Structure formats: structure tokens, C-alpha cells
Amino acid sequence: MSVNDPISDMLTRLRNGLMIQKSVVAIPSSKMKMEIARILKEEGYIEDFEVAEGEKPHQTTLRVKMKYVGERRFKRPVISGLERVSRPGRRIYTRKQDIPWVLSGMGISILSTPKGVMTGQRARQLNVGGELLCKVW
């Protein structure tokens, strides 16, 4: 199946997995998705991720282990919201001084910059702007 927006597909799969409290979510892999998963792990939104080989030669799957807090009956996901900002139909670019704060610093924005994929806070430190991929809180 052809997907027009793979990053949006990844965020939707994560959101759907959180709603039914799945422990692991499988996503078709790409370099951009692995970088987003790396940032989510570094910031503490997911427990871990791994790249698993598929049946076909060039088919890899990104397996994301979701993170929850609380006891068994009352567990809540750490991620309470995911929002895709820049889409293929409308790209959103931001300058270094206009990088948005997500929930007054309680969430993160993920940017694709000339120096790689990074959080908004890291982009401010490095004085770079870029394409605003998504917001996570």
C-alpha cells in the first residue's frame, strides 16, 4: 500500500497504539522515522525502539515499545498528544527565533534542520531553523 505521508502514518500508528494500550507498535521503517523514534526515546516519551528485518529483502520494520505510567488498571500513556505540523501539501518552515514552544515547554517540537533531525530546544541552542515536522506532548 502506498502512503503519501509516511511521518503522519507513523504518528497515527503510535496514537492508535496508545489508545488501545499496545505495548509494541510496528511501523514500516525509514531513516526519518528512526530519527524521530530516537528523539522520542531520548526525551522519555517511549521506552525503546528497534529495527527488525522483514520477509522481503529491503523491507524493515521499526518496532516501538510504548511507555506507560501508573499501575496495571490505571496506567496512562506518557504521550498525551501527537500533532503533524508540516505536511506534503503544505510545508511549514520556521526560523530559529520562531521555533514554537509546545505547552510552554512541557512538550517538544521536532524539526528537520540542515544539521539533522532534532528537537526545537536543541535547534535553538545550535541557532538553526528548519522544517517543523511535528509536536509531541
A tleap script that builds the chain and sets N, CA, C and O, in Angstrom:
source leaprc.protein.ff14SB
mol = sequence {
  NMET SER VAL ASN ASP PRO ILE SER ASP MET
  LEU THR ARG LEU ARG ASN GLY LEU MET ILE
  GLN LYS SER VAL VAL ALA ILE PRO SER SER
  LYS MET LYS MET GLU ILE ALA ARG ILE LEU
  LYS GLU GLU GLY TYR ILE GLU ASP PHE GLU
  VAL ALA GLU GLY GLU LYS PRO HIE GLN THR
  THR LEU ARG VAL LYS MET LYS TYR VAL GLY
  GLU ARG ARG PHE LYS ARG PRO VAL ILE SER
  GLY LEU GLU ARG VAL SER ARG PRO GLY ARG
  ARG ILE TYR THR ARG LYS GLN ASP ILE PRO
  TRP VAL LEU SER GLY MET GLY ILE SER ILE
  LEU SER THR PRO LYS GLY VAL MET THR GLY
  GLN ARG ALA ARG GLN LEU ASN VAL GLY GLY
  GLU LEU LEU CYS LYS VAL CTRP
}
set mol.1.N position { 0.836 -1.181 0.000 }
set mol.1.CA position { 0.000 0.000 0.000 }
set mol.1.C position { 0.880 1.243 0.000 }
set mol.1.O position { 1.841 1.328 0.764 }
set mol.2.N position { 0.558 2.185 -0.838 }
set mol.2.CA position { 1.312 3.413 -0.953 }
set mol.2.C position { 0.815 4.440 0.062 }
set mol.2.O position { -0.386 4.672 0.198 }
set mol.3.N position { 1.764 5.048 0.768 }
set mol.3.CA position { 1.428 6.065 1.760 }
set mol.3.C position { 1.996 7.397 1.288 }
set mol.3.O position { 3.188 7.499 1.000 }
set mol.4.N position { 1.147 8.416 1.208 }
set mol.4.CA position { 1.600 9.728 0.743 }
set mol.4.C position { 2.430 10.457 1.788 }
set mol.4.O position { 3.373 11.168 1.439 }
set mol.5.N position { 2.100 10.295 3.057 }
set mol.5.CA position { 2.803 10.986 4.127 }
set mol.5.C position { 3.253 9.970 5.182 }
set mol.5.O position { 2.499 9.681 6.111 }
set mol.6.N position { 4.464 9.427 5.057 }
set mol.6.CA position { 4.909 8.374 5.970 }
set mol.6.C position { 5.058 8.828 7.421 }
set mol.6.O position { 4.833 8.031 8.332 }
set mol.7.N position { 5.429 10.081 7.661 }
set mol.7.CA position { 5.580 10.565 9.035 }
set mol.7.C position { 4.214 10.662 9.707 }
set mol.7.O position { 4.065 10.303 10.875 }
set mol.8.N position { 3.233 11.141 8.978 }
set mol.8.CA position { 1.873 11.203 9.510 }
set mol.8.C position { 1.349 9.803 9.787 }
set mol.8.O position { 0.642 9.587 10.771 }
set mol.9.N position { 1.689 8.853 8.929 }
set mol.9.CA position { 1.296 7.456 9.135 }
set mol.9.C position { 1.928 6.917 10.420 }
set mol.9.O position { 1.277 6.200 11.180 }
set mol.10.N position { 3.191 7.261 10.663 }
set mol.10.CA position { 3.871 6.827 11.882 }
set mol.10.C position { 3.177 7.396 13.114 }
set mol.10.O position { 2.914 6.663 14.068 }
set mol.11.N position { 2.880 8.683 13.104 }
set mol.11.CA position { 2.235 9.323 14.248 }
set mol.11.C position { 0.852 8.732 14.491 }
set mol.11.O position { 0.452 8.549 15.641 }
set mol.12.N position { 0.123 8.434 13.430 }
set mol.12.CA position { -1.209 7.840 13.570 }
set mol.12.C position { -1.114 6.438 14.153 }
set mol.12.O position { -1.930 6.068 14.998 }
set mol.13.N position { -0.135 5.652 13.721 }
set mol.13.CA position { 0.043 4.306 14.275 }
set mol.13.C position { 0.387 4.378 15.762 }
set mol.13.O position { -0.114 3.578 16.551 }
set mol.14.N position { 1.242 5.336 16.151 }
set mol.14.CA position { 1.576 5.498 17.562 }
set mol.14.C position { 0.338 5.914 18.366 }
set mol.14.O position { 0.088 5.379 19.446 }
set mol.15.N position { -0.424 6.860 17.841 }
set mol.15.CA position { -1.635 7.345 18.511 }
set mol.15.C position { -2.649 6.212 18.686 }
set mol.15.O position { -3.239 6.058 19.755 }
set mol.16.N position { -2.846 5.426 17.632 }
set mol.16.CA position { -3.779 4.305 17.705 }
set mol.16.C position { -3.300 3.243 18.697 }
set mol.16.O position { -4.105 2.673 19.434 }
set mol.17.N position { -2.005 2.981 18.716 }
set mol.17.CA position { -1.454 2.015 19.664 }
set mol.17.C position { -1.621 2.474 21.102 }
set mol.17.O position { -1.875 1.658 21.988 }
set mol.18.N position { -1.481 3.784 21.344 }
set mol.18.CA position { -1.666 4.319 22.691 }
set mol.18.C position { -3.119 4.213 23.136 }
set mol.18.O position { -3.392 3.959 24.309 }
set mol.19.N position { -4.055 4.406 22.205 }
set mol.19.CA position { -5.468 4.362 22.574 }
set mol.19.C position { -5.898 2.975 23.039 }
set mol.19.O position { -6.766 2.859 23.904 }
set mol.20.N position { -5.306 1.924 22.479 }
set mol.20.CA position { -5.679 0.568 22.905 }
set mol.20.C position { -4.614 -0.044 23.817 }
set mol.20.O position { -4.629 -1.246 24.080 }
set mol.21.N position { -3.693 0.790 24.293 }
set mol.21.CA position { -2.647 0.416 25.249 }
set mol.21.C position { -1.802 -0.764 24.779 }
set mol.21.O position { -1.545 -1.700 25.536 }
set mol.22.N position { -1.376 -0.707 23.523 }
set mol.22.CA position { -0.465 -1.731 22.997 }
set mol.22.C position { 0.915 -1.527 23.614 }
set mol.22.O position { 1.309 -0.401 23.917 }
set mol.23.N position { 1.634 -2.613 23.794 }
set mol.23.CA position { 2.981 -2.493 24.345 }
set mol.23.C position { 4.005 -2.224 23.242 }
set mol.23.O position { 4.989 -1.520 23.470 }
set mol.24.N position { 3.779 -2.781 22.042 }
set mol.24.CA position { 4.700 -2.588 20.920 }
set mol.24.C position { 3.896 -2.233 19.672 }
set mol.24.O position { 2.869 -2.848 19.384 }
set mol.25.N position { 4.381 -1.227 18.935 }
set mol.25.CA position { 3.737 -0.808 17.697 }
set mol.25.C position { 4.733 -1.014 16.557 }
set mol.25.O position { 5.885 -0.589 16.653 }
set mol.26.N position { 4.293 -1.664 15.481 }
set mol.26.CA position { 5.154 -1.919 14.317 }
set mol.26.C position { 4.859 -0.890 13.233 }
set mol.26.O position { 3.702 -0.624 12.907 }
set mol.27.N position { 5.930 -0.314 12.678 }
set mol.27.CA position { 5.825 0.734 11.669 }
set mol.27.C position { 6.832 0.432 10.562 }
set mol.27.O position { 7.961 0.044 10.862 }
set mol.28.N position { 6.458 0.598 9.282 }
set mol.28.CA position { 7.466 0.464 8.219 }
set mol.28.C position { 8.598 1.468 8.452 }
set mol.28.O position { 8.343 2.636 8.743 }
set mol.29.N position { 9.819 1.023 8.327 }
set mol.29.CA position { 10.975 1.823 8.729 }
set mol.29.C position { 11.508 2.727 7.612 }
set mol.29.O position { 11.402 2.415 6.425 }
set mol.30.N position { 12.085 3.860 8.036 }
set mol.30.CA position { 12.858 4.751 7.164 }
set mol.30.C position { 13.840 5.512 8.053 }
set mol.30.O position { 13.721 5.475 9.277 }
set mol.31.N position { 14.793 6.192 7.455 }
set mol.31.CA position { 15.784 6.930 8.236 }
set mol.31.C position { 15.130 8.045 9.052 }
set mol.31.O position { 15.483 8.258 10.211 }
set mol.32.N position { 14.174 8.756 8.444 }
set mol.32.CA position { 13.497 9.848 9.135 }
set mol.32.C position { 12.706 9.330 10.334 }
set mol.32.O position { 12.728 9.936 11.406 }
set mol.33.N position { 12.008 8.210 10.152 }
set mol.33.CA position { 11.216 7.637 11.242 }
set mol.33.C position { 12.120 7.148 12.373 }
set mol.33.O position { 11.764 7.267 13.545 }
set mol.34.N position { 13.288 6.598 12.027 }
set mol.34.CA position { 14.228 6.161 13.063 }
set mol.34.C position { 14.751 7.349 13.861 }
set mol.34.O position { 14.938 7.248 15.073 }
set mol.35.N position { 14.988 8.473 13.189 }
set mol.35.CA position { 15.445 9.674 13.886 }
set mol.35.C position { 14.365 10.224 14.815 }
set mol.35.O position { 14.663 10.664 15.925 }
set mol.36.N position { 13.116 10.199 14.363 }
set mol.36.CA position { 12.014 10.652 15.209 }
set mol.36.C position { 11.882 9.735 16.419 }
set mol.36.O position { 11.680 10.213 17.535 }
set mol.37.N position { 11.994 8.419 16.211 }
set mol.37.CA position { 11.930 7.457 17.313 }
set mol.37.C position { 13.094 7.669 18.282 }
set mol.37.O position { 12.919 7.541 19.494 }
set mol.38.N position { 14.273 7.989 17.761 }
set mol.38.CA position { 15.445 8.248 18.618 }
set mol.38.C position { 15.179 9.444 19.526 }
set mol.38.O position { 15.485 9.411 20.718 }
set mol.39.N position { 14.605 10.503 18.950 }
set mol.39.CA position { 14.295 11.699 19.740 }
set mol.39.C position { 13.243 11.394 20.795 }
set mol.39.O position { 13.362 11.838 21.936 }
set mol.40.N position { 12.210 10.636 20.423 }
set mol.40.CA position { 11.169 10.283 21.387 }
set mol.40.C position { 11.749 9.460 22.543 }
set mol.40.O position { 11.320 9.611 23.688 }
set mol.41.N position { 12.716 8.596 22.248 }
set mol.41.CA position { 13.350 7.801 23.309 }
set mol.41.C position { 14.216 8.687 24.197 }
set mol.41.O position { 14.165 8.570 25.421 }
set mol.42.N position { 15.010 9.573 23.598 }
set mol.42.CA position { 15.876 10.462 24.367 }
set mol.42.C position { 15.071 11.371 25.294 }
set mol.42.O position { 15.501 11.666 26.409 }
set mol.43.N position { 13.914 11.808 24.832 }
set mol.43.CA position { 13.079 12.715 25.625 }
set mol.43.C position { 12.184 11.974 26.610 }
set mol.43.O position { 11.495 12.614 27.404 }
set mol.44.N position { 12.177 10.638 26.580 }
set mol.44.CA position { 11.434 9.852 27.550 }
set mol.44.C position { 9.981 9.591 27.196 }
set mol.44.O position { 9.196 9.239 28.077 }
set mol.45.N position { 9.597 9.752 25.934 }
set mol.45.CA position { 8.212 9.517 25.530 }
set mol.45.C position { 7.937 8.059 25.178 }
set mol.45.O position { 6.795 7.607 25.267 }
set mol.46.N position { 8.972 7.318 24.778 }
set mol.46.CA position { 8.831 5.887 24.512 }
set mol.46.C position { 9.940 5.167 25.268 }
set mol.46.O position { 10.950 5.769 25.630 }
set mol.47.N position { 9.741 3.871 25.503 }
set mol.47.CA position { 10.762 3.110 26.229 }
set mol.47.C position { 11.945 2.773 25.340 }
set mol.47.O position { 13.095 3.004 25.715 }
set mol.48.N position { 11.665 2.222 24.154 }
set mol.48.CA position { 12.751 1.791 23.284 }
set mol.48.C position { 12.209 1.574 21.880 }
set mol.48.O position { 10.997 1.570 21.665 }
set mol.49.N position { 13.115 1.395 20.930 }
set mol.49.CA position { 12.734 1.045 19.565 }
set mol.49.C position { 13.827 0.173 18.966 }
set mol.49.O position { 14.986 0.233 19.378 }
set mol.50.N position { 13.440 -0.633 17.993 }
set mol.50.CA position { 14.407 -1.478 17.300 }
set mol.50.C position { 13.990 -1.618 15.847 }
set mol.50.O position { 12.822 -1.443 15.500 }
set mol.51.N position { 14.960 -1.936 15.006 }
set mol.51.CA position { 14.693 -2.156 13.596 }
set mol.51.C position { 14.772 -3.653 13.347 }
set mol.51.O position { 15.800 -4.284 13.593 }
set mol.52.N position { 13.667 -4.216 12.853 }
set mol.52.CA position { 13.602 -5.657 12.584 }
set mol.52.C position { 13.511 -5.877 11.085 }
set mol.52.O position { 12.842 -5.130 10.372 }
set mol.53.N position { 14.195 -6.916 10.619 }
set mol.53.CA position { 14.155 -7.255 9.198 }
set mol.53.C position { 12.822 -7.905 8.856 }
set mol.53.O position { 12.266 -8.654 9.659 }
set mol.54.N position { 12.312 -7.618 7.664 }
set mol.54.CA position { 11.066 -8.207 7.204 }
set mol.54.C position { 11.308 -9.424 6.345 }
set mol.54.O position { 12.443 -9.881 6.210 }
set mol.55.N position { 10.232 -9.958 5.756 }
set mol.55.CA position { 10.355 -11.140 4.907 }
set mol.55.C position { 11.039 -10.795 3.583 }
set mol.55.O position { 11.862 -11.564 3.086 }
set mol.56.N position { 10.697 -9.648 3.023 }
set mol.56.CA position { 11.286 -9.230 1.751 }
set mol.56.C position { 12.669 -8.633 2.001 }
set mol.56.O position { 12.951 -8.192 3.116 }
set mol.57.N position { 13.540 -8.608 0.985 }
set mol.57.CA position { 14.932 -8.173 1.186 }
set mol.57.C position { 15.101 -6.752 1.728 }
set mol.57.O position { 15.895 -6.544 2.645 }
set mol.58.N position { 14.382 -5.780 1.190 }
set mol.58.CA position { 14.586 -4.390 1.602 }
set mol.58.C position { 13.433 -3.876 2.453 }
set mol.58.O position { 13.146 -2.679 2.458 }
set mol.59.N position { 12.776 -4.775 3.168 }
set mol.59.CA position { 11.638 -4.389 3.988 }
set mol.59.C position { 12.033 -4.479 5.459 }
set mol.59.O position { 12.226 -5.574 5.986 }
set mol.60.N position { 12.152 -3.341 6.114 }
set mol.60.CA position { 12.476 -3.331 7.534 }
set mol.60.C position { 11.313 -2.716 8.301 }
set mol.60.O position { 10.565 -1.892 7.776 }
set mol.61.N position { 11.180 -3.133 9.542 }
set mol.61.CA position { 10.094 -2.657 10.393 }
set mol.61.C position { 10.673 -2.015 11.627 }
set mol.61.O position { 11.590 -2.553 12.247 }
set mol.62.N position { 10.143 -0.874 11.982 }
set mol.62.CA position { 10.522 -0.174 13.200 }
set mol.62.C position { 9.546 -0.607 14.289 }
set mol.62.O position { 8.346 -0.351 14.189 }
set mol.63.N position { 10.060 -1.260 15.324 }
set mol.63.CA position { 9.201 -1.727 16.428 }
set mol.63.C position { 9.415 -0.795 17.607 }
set mol.63.O position { 10.502 -0.749 18.183 }
set mol.64.N position { 8.367 -0.046 17.967 }
set mol.64.CA position { 8.441 0.953 19.034 }
set mol.64.C position { 7.782 0.394 20.285 }
set mol.64.O position { 6.617 -0.002 20.254 }
set mol.65.N position { 8.530 0.363 21.394 }
set mol.65.CA position { 7.983 -0.091 22.672 }
set mol.65.C position { 7.422 1.134 23.391 }
set mol.65.O position { 8.158 2.062 23.727 }
set mol.66.N position { 6.111 1.124 23.621 }
set mol.66.CA position { 5.420 2.271 24.203 }
set mol.66.C position { 5.688 2.362 25.703 }
set mol.66.O position { 6.041 1.373 26.346 }
set mol.67.N position { 5.515 3.568 26.246 }
set mol.67.CA position { 5.786 3.815 27.659 }
set mol.67.C position { 4.503 4.276 28.346 }
set mol.67.O position { 3.803 5.164 27.861 }
set mol.68.N position { 4.216 3.656 29.478 }
set mol.68.CA position { 3.020 3.983 30.258 }
set mol.68.C position { 3.429 4.259 31.699 }
set mol.68.O position { 4.477 3.796 32.148 }
set mol.69.N position { 2.601 5.018 32.429 }
set mol.69.CA position { 2.831 5.281 33.851 }
set mol.69.C position { 1.606 4.828 34.633 }
set mol.69.O position { 0.494 4.804 34.105 }
set mol.70.N position { 1.818 4.470 35.892 }
set mol.70.CA position { 0.718 4.042 36.740 }
set mol.70.C position { 0.664 2.534 36.856 }
set mol.70.O position { 1.402 1.805 36.194 }
set mol.71.N position { -0.239 2.090 37.724 }
set mol.71.CA position { -0.401 0.664 37.937 }
set mol.71.C position { -1.226 0.045 36.815 }
set mol.71.O position { -1.737 0.747 35.942 }
set mol.72.N position { -1.345 -1.266 36.849 }
set mol.72.CA position { -1.920 -2.020 35.742 }
set mol.72.C position { -3.298 -1.524 35.300 }
set mol.72.O position { -3.506 -1.279 34.112 }
set mol.73.N position { -4.221 -1.375 36.215 }
set mol.73.CA position { -5.573 -0.951 35.839 }
set mol.73.C position { -5.666 0.536 35.521 }
set mol.73.O position { -6.548 0.972 34.781 }
set mol.74.N position { -4.750 1.303 36.087 }
set mol.74.CA position { -4.831 2.760 35.949 }
set mol.74.C position { -3.690 3.333 35.122 }
set mol.74.O position { -3.381 4.519 35.234 }
set mol.75.N position { -3.055 2.498 34.284 }
set mol.75.CA position { -1.912 3.006 33.520 }
set mol.75.C position { -2.370 3.977 32.432 }
set mol.75.O position { -3.389 3.779 31.771 }
set mol.76.N position { -1.578 5.024 32.278 }
set mol.76.CA position { -1.840 6.066 31.286 }
set mol.76.C position { -0.610 6.196 30.399 }
set mol.76.O position { 0.513 6.006 30.866 }
set mol.77.N position { -0.809 6.516 29.132 }
set mol.77.CA position { 0.360 6.687 28.257 }
set mol.77.C position { 1.128 7.960 28.613 }
set mol.77.O position { 0.541 8.951 29.049 }
set mol.78.N position { 2.436 7.921 28.423 }
set mol.78.CA position { 3.269 9.099 28.657 }
set mol.78.C position { 2.953 10.158 27.604 }
set mol.78.O position { 2.908 11.348 27.913 }
set mol.79.N position { 2.735 9.728 26.361 }
set mol.79.CA position { 2.381 10.658 25.283 }
set mol.79.C position { 0.886 10.943 25.373 }
set mol.79.O position { 0.067 10.029 25.278 }
set mol.80.N position { 0.540 12.202 25.556 }
set mol.80.CA position { -0.885 12.549 25.590 }
set mol.80.C position { -1.339 13.166 24.271 }
set mol.80.O position { -2.540 13.277 24.024 }
set mol.81.N position { -0.398 13.566 23.424 }
set mol.81.CA position { -0.789 14.117 22.136 }
set mol.81.C position { 0.343 14.122 21.126 }
set mol.81.O position { 1.505 14.338 21.473 }
set mol.82.N position { -0.013 13.879 19.867 }
set mol.82.CA position { 0.918 13.941 18.732 }
set mol.82.C position { 0.243 14.756 17.641 }
set mol.82.O position { -0.922 14.520 17.324 }
set mol.83.N position { 0.953 15.703 17.069 }
set mol.83.CA position { 0.357 16.523 16.019 }
set mol.83.C position { 1.347 16.725 14.885 }
set mol.83.O position { 2.469 17.180 15.106 }
set mol.84.N position { 0.940 16.393 13.694 }
set mol.84.CA position { 1.756 16.621 12.495 }
set mol.84.C position { 1.579 18.069 12.092 }
set mol.84.O position { 0.444 18.533 11.975 }
set mol.85.N position { 2.660 18.799 11.876 }
set mol.85.CA position { 2.571 20.214 11.529 }
set mol.85.C position { 2.802 20.414 10.040 }
set mol.85.O position { 1.908 20.887 9.338 }
set mol.86.N position { 3.983 20.063 9.545 }
set mol.86.CA position { 4.308 20.217 8.135 }
set mol.86.C position { 3.847 18.981 7.382 }
set mol.86.O position { 4.175 17.857 7.762 }
set mol.87.N position { 3.087 19.187 6.317 }
set mol.87.CA position { 2.554 18.077 5.527 }
set mol.87.C position { 3.073 18.196 4.093 }
set mol.87.O position { 3.586 19.248 3.713 }
set mol.88.N position { 2.948 17.131 3.291 }
set mol.88.CA position { 3.398 17.242 1.898 }
set mol.88.C position { 2.647 18.327 1.124 }
set mol.88.O position { 3.217 18.948 0.227 }
set mol.89.N position { 1.390 18.562 1.455 }
set mol.89.CA position { 0.616 19.598 0.770 }
set mol.89.C position { 0.918 21.003 1.244 }
set mol.89.O position { 0.679 21.972 0.523 }
set mol.90.N position { 1.442 21.119 2.450 }
set mol.90.CA position { 1.770 22.432 2.998 }
set mol.90.C position { 2.962 22.298 3.938 }
set mol.90.O position { 2.811 21.902 5.093 }
set mol.91.N position { 4.128 22.625 3.442 }
set mol.91.CA position { 5.344 22.567 4.237 }
set mol.91.C position { 5.406 23.792 5.145 }
set mol.91.O position { 5.114 24.908 4.717 }
set mol.92.N position { 5.789 23.571 6.404 }
set mol.92.CA position { 5.910 24.659 7.370 }
set mol.92.C position { 7.377 24.745 7.786 }
set mol.92.O position { 7.926 23.815 8.377 }
set mol.93.N position { 7.994 25.868 7.468 }
set mol.93.CA position { 9.379 26.112 7.857 }
set mol.93.C position { 9.403 27.206 8.908 }
set mol.93.O position { 8.552 28.095 8.913 }
set mol.94.N position { 10.382 27.134 9.797 }
set mol.94.CA position { 10.470 28.115 10.866 }
set mol.94.C position { 11.909 28.602 11.013 }
set mol.94.O position { 12.867 27.848 10.841 }
set mol.95.N position { 12.023 29.885 11.337 }
set mol.95.CA position { 13.349 30.442 11.614 }
set mol.95.C position { 13.725 30.121 13.054 }
set mol.95.O position { 12.874 29.729 13.853 }
set mol.96.N position { 14.995 30.289 13.378 }
set mol.96.CA position { 15.461 29.912 14.720 }
set mol.96.C position { 14.751 30.683 15.824 }
set mol.96.O position { 14.520 30.129 16.899 }
set mol.97.N position { 14.397 31.942 15.592 }
set mol.97.CA position { 13.736 32.730 16.633 }
set mol.97.C position { 12.232 32.460 16.698 }
set mol.97.O position { 11.575 32.885 17.648 }
set mol.98.N position { 11.676 31.758 15.704 }
set mol.98.CA position { 10.236 31.476 15.676 }
set mol.98.C position { 9.884 30.025 15.992 }
set mol.98.O position { 8.745 29.614 15.773 }
set mol.99.N position { 10.832 29.242 16.499 }
set mol.99.CA position { 10.551 27.843 16.847 }
set mol.99.C position { 9.536 27.839 17.989 }
set mol.99.O position { 9.774 28.455 19.028 }
set mol.100.N position { 8.408 27.151 17.806 }
set mol.100.CA position { 7.343 27.227 18.815 }
set mol.100.C position { 7.651 26.447 20.083 }
set mol.100.O position { 8.333 25.423 20.055 }
set mol.101.N position { 7.131 26.956 21.199 }
set mol.101.CA position { 7.166 26.238 22.467 }
set mol.101.C position { 5.885 25.424 22.540 }
set mol.101.O position { 4.799 25.953 22.300 }
set mol.102.N position { 5.999 24.153 22.867 }
set mol.102.CA position { 4.832 23.276 22.954 }
set mol.102.C position { 4.402 23.201 24.422 }
set mol.102.O position { 5.170 22.745 25.268 }
set mol.103.N position { 3.199 23.639 24.723 }
set mol.103.CA position { 2.664 23.673 26.089 }
set mol.103.C position { 3.635 24.346 27.056 }
set mol.103.O position { 3.898 23.829 28.141 }
set mol.104.N position { 4.157 25.482 26.662 }
set mol.104.CA position { 5.093 26.273 27.484 }
set mol.104.C position { 6.309 25.465 27.935 }
set mol.104.O position { 6.792 25.634 29.054 }
set mol.105.N position { 6.793 24.599 27.072 }
set mol.105.CA position { 7.993 23.822 27.366 }
set mol.105.C position { 7.720 22.436 27.919 }
set mol.105.O position { 8.663 21.679 28.151 }
set mol.106.N position { 6.451 22.073 28.140 }
set mol.106.CA position { 6.124 20.739 28.659 }
set mol.106.C position { 6.178 19.683 27.555 }
set mol.106.O position { 6.323 18.497 27.851 }
set mol.107.N position { 6.066 20.087 26.305 }
set mol.107.CA position { 6.149 19.176 25.172 }
set mol.107.C position { 7.360 19.521 24.321 }
set mol.107.O position { 8.134 20.417 24.659 }
set mol.108.N position { 7.516 18.803 23.214 }
set mol.108.CA position { 8.637 19.072 22.315 }
set mol.108.C position { 8.131 19.258 20.891 }
set mol.108.O position { 7.096 18.720 20.499 }
set mol.109.N position { 8.891 20.032 20.136 }
set mol.109.CA position { 8.659 20.117 18.697 }
set mol.109.C position { 9.861 19.443 18.038 }
set mol.109.O position { 10.989 19.572 18.514 }
set mol.110.N position { 9.619 18.730 16.951 }
set mol.110.CA position { 10.682 18.024 16.239 }
set mol.110.C position { 10.871 18.692 14.889 }
set mol.110.O position { 9.918 18.846 14.126 }
set mol.111.N position { 12.104 19.087 14.596 }
set mol.111.CA position { 12.434 19.792 13.369 }
set mol.111.C position { 13.423 19.004 12.534 }
set mol.111.O position { 14.247 18.254 13.058 }
set mol.112.N position { 13.327 19.189 11.215 }
set mol.112.CA position { 14.326 18.676 10.298 }
set mol.112.C position { 15.162 19.877 9.873 }
set mol.112.O position { 14.674 20.756 9.162 }
set mol.113.N position { 16.414 19.917 10.306 }
set mol.113.CA position { 17.280 21.065 10.055 }
set mol.113.C position { 18.431 20.640 9.142 }
set mol.113.O position { 18.598 19.450 8.874 }
set mol.114.N position { 19.226 21.599 8.664 }
set mol.114.CA position { 20.412 21.232 7.886 }
set mol.114.C position { 21.416 20.411 8.697 }
set mol.114.O position { 22.257 19.723 8.118 }
set mol.115.N position { 21.341 20.475 10.026 }
set mol.115.CA position { 22.250 19.717 10.883 }
set mol.115.C position { 21.628 18.418 11.371 }
set mol.115.O position { 22.173 17.772 12.266 }
set mol.116.N position { 20.486 18.020 10.791 }
set mol.116.CA position { 19.840 16.766 11.152 }
set mol.116.C position { 18.502 16.980 11.835 }
set mol.116.O position { 18.072 18.114 12.042 }
set mol.117.N position { 17.848 15.877 12.183 }
set mol.117.CA position { 16.562 15.931 12.870 }
set mol.117.C position { 16.830 16.131 14.350 }
set mol.117.O position { 17.626 15.406 14.947 }
set mol.118.N position { 16.155 17.128 14.952 }
set mol.118.CA position { 16.391 17.442 16.362 }
set mol.118.C position { 15.176 18.100 16.985 }
set mol.118.O position { 14.223 18.457 16.292 }
set mol.119.N position { 15.217 18.258 18.296 }
set mol.119.CA position { 14.134 18.936 18.998 }
set mol.119.C position { 14.248 20.439 18.797 }
set mol.119.O position { 15.294 20.951 18.398 }
set mol.120.N position { 13.162 21.129 19.080 }
set mol.120.CA position { 13.168 22.586 18.958 }
set mol.120.C position { 14.161 23.228 19.905 }
set mol.120.O position { 14.808 24.213 19.551 }
set mol.121.N position { 14.288 22.683 21.104 }
set mol.121.CA position { 15.219 23.229 22.088 }
set mol.121.C position { 16.663 23.106 21.605 }
set mol.121.O position { 17.453 24.039 21.749 }
set mol.122.N position { 16.999 21.958 21.033 }
set mol.122.CA position { 18.364 21.747 20.508 }
set mol.122.C position { 18.623 22.679 19.316 }
set mol.122.O position { 19.725 23.207 19.168 }
set mol.123.N position { 17.611 22.878 18.473 }
set mol.123.CA position { 17.766 23.775 17.324 }
set mol.123.C position { 18.002 25.216 17.789 }
set mol.123.O position { 18.776 25.949 17.174 }
set mol.124.N position { 17.332 25.620 18.877 }
set mol.124.CA position { 17.572 26.960 19.425 }
set mol.124.C position { 19.004 27.091 19.917 }
set mol.124.O position { 19.637 28.128 19.720 }
set mol.125.N position { 19.525 26.038 20.561 }
set mol.125.CA position { 20.904 26.069 21.060 }
set mol.125.C position { 21.907 26.188 19.919 }
set mol.125.O position { 22.912 26.890 20.036 }
set mol.126.N position { 21.623 25.488 18.799 }
set mol.126.CA position { 22.545 25.497 17.657 }
set mol.126.C position { 22.290 26.653 16.688 }
set mol.126.O position { 22.992 26.800 15.688 }
set mol.127.N position { 21.268 27.478 16.996 }
set mol.127.CA position { 20.902 28.618 16.140 }
set mol.127.C position { 20.588 28.200 14.706 }
set mol.127.O position { 21.103 28.785 13.753 }
set mol.128.N position { 19.733 27.179 14.561 }
set mol.128.CA position { 19.299 26.762 13.228 }
set mol.128.C position { 17.781 26.653 13.201 }
set mol.128.O position { 17.152 26.355 14.217 }
set mol.129.N position { 17.212 26.891 12.061 }
set mol.129.CA position { 15.787 26.700 11.834 }
set mol.129.C position { 15.608 25.515 10.910 }
set mol.129.O position { 16.572 24.824 10.579 }
set mol.130.N position { 14.370 25.280 10.492 }
set mol.130.CA position { 14.139 24.164 9.594 }
set mol.130.C position { 12.671 23.857 9.440 }
set mol.130.O position { 11.812 24.667 9.787 }
set mol.131.N position { 12.388 22.677 8.916 }
set mol.131.CA position { 11.005 22.254 8.702 }
set mol.131.C position { 10.442 21.692 10.002 }
set mol.131.O position { 11.026 20.783 10.590 }
set mol.132.N position { 9.329 22.221 10.444 }
set mol.132.CA position { 8.677 21.789 11.680 }
set mol.132.C position { 7.864 20.542 11.396 }
set mol.132.O position { 6.759 20.633 10.860 }
set mol.133.N position { 8.399 19.364 11.750 }
set mol.133.CA position { 7.760 18.099 11.427 }
set mol.133.C position { 6.536 17.829 12.287 }
set mol.133.O position { 5.452 17.600 11.750 }
set mol.134.N position { 6.681 17.849 13.614 }
set mol.134.CA position { 5.564 17.501 14.485 }
set mol.134.C position { 5.782 18.067 15.883 }
set mol.134.O position { 6.861 18.543 16.236 }
set mol.135.N position { 4.696 17.992 16.667 }
set mol.135.CA position { 4.735 18.389 18.082 }
set mol.135.C position { 4.285 17.193 18.911 }
set mol.135.O position { 3.365 16.472 18.526 }
set mol.136.N position { 4.941 16.988 20.051 }
set mol.136.CA position { 4.618 15.880 20.939 }
set mol.136.C position { 4.481 16.435 22.347 }
set mol.136.O position { 5.305 17.228 22.802 }
set mol.137.N position { 3.420 16.003 23.030 }
set mol.137.CA position { 3.263 16.400 24.429 }
set mol.137.C position { 2.621 15.297 25.224 }
set mol.137.O position { 2.406 15.448 26.427 }
savepdb mol mol.pdb
quit
